[in-house]
Amino acid sequence: MSKYFTYSNLPEHQVAIYHDREEQFVDKPGKQDFVSLIITCLWSLLLLLTCPISVFFCIKILKDYEKAVVFRLGRLLPPKGPGVICIMPCLDRMTRVDMRMRAFNVPPQEVLTKDEGWISVGADIQFSLIDPVLSLTAVQDLNHSLRMLAQTALVNRLSTKTIAQAEADKKFIDLTLQNDLNKSSEKWGVKVERVTISQIRVLKEASVSEGVDVVNLFKGGPDTSTINVLSGLIASASGVSTQAPAFKTLKPASHVTPEFLVQQVTGVLDEGLVRELGGLYQFNIHGENGGTWIMDLTSGSGSIYKGSSPSVQPNVVLTMDEGNMQRIFRGELTPFNAYMQELLKVEGDLKMAMNLDVIIEKIKKRRTHEQSGVFVV
């Protein structure tokens, strides 16, 4: 692959998008450039001879929030503006690009949730253009494509949630949906600035687990009073006296230590997780069993170990006390809610800190399988 044309104010990856050609065209740019140069010189001479009349056609004024994307004889030129710019009429095709913040709304979508309920929800999206060239060259219809992307991302994200989770974690869903959109929209020169989902309307209640959700009920270990209540209900229904069943637990919730959670995290680390998350995490835990732990997801299958601050600057540093750490990794408190309530202090990349939800979900699934459907930490 060869690059015919570069200029300094575009990143290298964008230059590759605009100017890469197949090997079979390697010998043609010279002839094309020569013909273009001849035409440009002759046209410039004509403009000089017709001056000052030609000046009225060459001078364009762009407002402070506008950029101009110019194609000369089909070749892309560096973006121009704002202010006074000069173009060559007939040879140049100029498009004005408005760089101001824009917004649109996703109409209410009917979504089948994880617990087989139906909800209706929409969203308001605010975005801005960060690259006028990509917004014109990387996608044919930016507005339509962005609307379809937002609609698909909204449905996909909420289909992984239960009705209760969707109603309780709206702020976290906003943040994750914004990250999902930016992963694709940045290739189009767009940055999604804000996502706000609308009020959720329940069309059909969940049809799965109509009774007690045992998996969620015993997240933090079986509670004696809860078991007694269940036993009483069974006894009253059957007319037979029953005793509380014995549940096997690995550790009581009050004695879940950072070392135990390290073992749980180590069990779910793999190459796929490293590719999905990546980065270097530092956990500062305060409390009786506190300390500093490093989670390295930069290579291989990842690792987590106890130690002092790493020699390499971590991408994100998370500071919390031992109690909140237990609540987060048991699923009682999401990282986003902990951050909003100032129970979790984040230094560095906030998006990476919110990705802890992926690890927590993997731990839940692993423990669920091991405990035959009952998740106990």
C-alpha positions, 0 to 999 in steps of 0.5 A: 500500500502506498500513500499518495498524499499527506499533510501534517494536520491529519493523524496518520490513521486518517491519512491511511483512510483517505489516501491508501491505494492498491499496489496495481495503481502505484505507477499511476499517481505520477501521470495523474499529478502531472495532468492535474498540475498542468490544469491547475497552472492554466486555470491559475493563469486564467484567474490572474488575467481576469482579476479582479473579477475572478476574486469575487468567485475565489474568496469565501468567508467561513463563520467561526463554527464552520470548516470547509472540506475541499476536493480539487479535481477529485483530490482531498485538500486539507480542511480550511477555515474559519475566516477568509479562504481562497478556492479555485472556482470550477476546479474545487468542490467545497462543502461547508461543515457546521462544527456546532453541537447537535442533538437528536432523539431516538424514538421509543423502542420496544425491548425484550429484557433479560427476564423476558419482560417488555419495555418501551424506552427512547433516548436523547443524544448530543454529539459534536464533530471532531473531524470535518473530513471524516464526517463527509468521507467515512460515511455517506449519510452521517445523520441517518447512520448515527440515528440507526447506530444509536437505535441499535445500541440502545436495544442491544444494551437494554436487552442484557438488563432485567426490568429492575436493573434498567430502572435502577441503573439509568445513569450507568446505562447512559454512560455505557451507551455513550461508550458503545456509540463512541467506539463506532462514531469516532471512525466517522469523525463524531464524538457523542457528548451525552446520552440520556435515556427516557423514562422507561415504560413497562409494557409487560412484566417479567415472566421469568422468576415470578417468585423469589429470585434465589440467585439475587437473594443470596448474593452475599451469603444465606441469611438465617432470618430469610431462610426461616421465612422461606421455611415458614412459607413452605411449612404453611403451604404443605402443613408439614413442619420443615427445618431451614435448609443448609446452604454451603458457602465459601465465606460469610459476607462479612469475612470476604477479604481482598485476598479472597476476591483476588482469587475470584478475579484470577479465575476469570482472567483470560486473553479475551478479557485482556483484549476487551478491557486492557490497561493497568489497574491499581486498587488502594483498599483501606481497612483491616485487610487493606493494601494495594493490588495491581491488575495487569491487563496489558498482555497475555491472560492478565494477572493480579497481585499485591504490591506497591505502586507499579513502575509504569504509571497505571491507567486508572487508580481506584481507592475505596474502603474494604466494605464498599469493595465487598459490596461492589464485587458482590453486585450490591453496588455498581462501580458507577453508583459508588463513584457518584456517591463518592464511595469510590475515588477514581484517578485516571481513566473513568471509562476503564474504571466503569469496565469493572462491571464486566469482571464482576459479571464474569465472577457472578456467572462463574460462581452461579455455575459452581454453586448449581444456580445459587450465587454465594460469595 
